[in-house]
C-alpha cells in the first residue's frame, strides 16, 4: 500500500512539474537566462565595439581628457513571432513580428531599427480588444478625433461608447482636450501592419555565460497585446525567443564620472534611453 502511495505521489509531482513548465513562460525564461549552458539564437552582429568607437570617437571623446573604458557585450531579449493576418482587402498574409521584451514595442524595420510607440503603455494598462477599437481608430486619424467623429468612425451610439471612453481615460491611454479625444502617448505609432521588415540572419551562439539581459515583459503579455491590437484575423503560429547583441561603451570623464552609452551591434546606431527618446 505504501508503494502505491509513493507511485501516486511521484506521478502527481511529475504531472505538476510538466504542467508548470508548459504554462509558466516566466519560469522557462528564467531557466533559459540563468541555467542554460547550451546555445541560443541571436541576430548576427554587423559591427564590432572597436568599429563603433572608431566611427564615433569625436562624438564620445571631445578631448584628450576623456578616454574609453573596456566595452561590454550584452544580449537583449526579443520574441520572433510567425504570424498570419489580413490586409484591408481581406487578403491573407503571412510574416514575422519582432517584439522587444525590454521596452514592450514592436520593431517595424530592422535596417533602421524603427519601432512602434504606445504598445508598452497598452501592456502596462492591460488594454483589451475593446480598448483597441478606440485606440486604433484614433491612431488611424492622426491620434485625435472629436467624439462625434469617433461615433461616425465606429458607427456606434454615444451611450455605448461613453463607458469605453471613460475606461480608457482611467487607464491613462487617452485624454480629453477641448472636446477631442487624444492618444496619451508622445508621438504615438501603433497603427502599423503586424509584420517586421526583417532580412537579418539568425545565428546560433554558444552560451558560454553570455550576458543575457532579463526581459521586462513576458511572452504572455506581448502575445495578449498583439491579439488585442491586430484584430480577429490575426493569429500567432509560433514564437521563438531571440537576442539582439548590444554593446555597452563607457567613457571616463575628467571629473572621474563615467558616461555609459549603448549601441545596436546590428546597425551600429546608438540606443537612446527611452526617457530621452520620448522628448524628441
Buried (B, 14 or more C-beta within 10 A) or exposed (E): EEEEEEEEEEEEEEEEEEEEEEEEBEEBBEEBBEEEEEEBBBBEBBBBBEBBBEEBEEEBBEEEEBEBEEBBBBBBBBBBBBBBBBEEEEEEEEBBBBBBBBBBBBBBEBEEBBBBBBBBBBBBBEBBEEBBBBBBBBBEEEBBBEBEBBBEBBEBEEEEBEEBBEBBBEBEBBEEEEEBBBBBBEEBBBBBBBBBBBEBEBBEBEEEEBEBBEBBBBBEBBBBBBBBBBBEEBEBEEBEBBBBBBBBBBBBEEEEEEEEBBBBBBBBBBBEEEEEBEEE
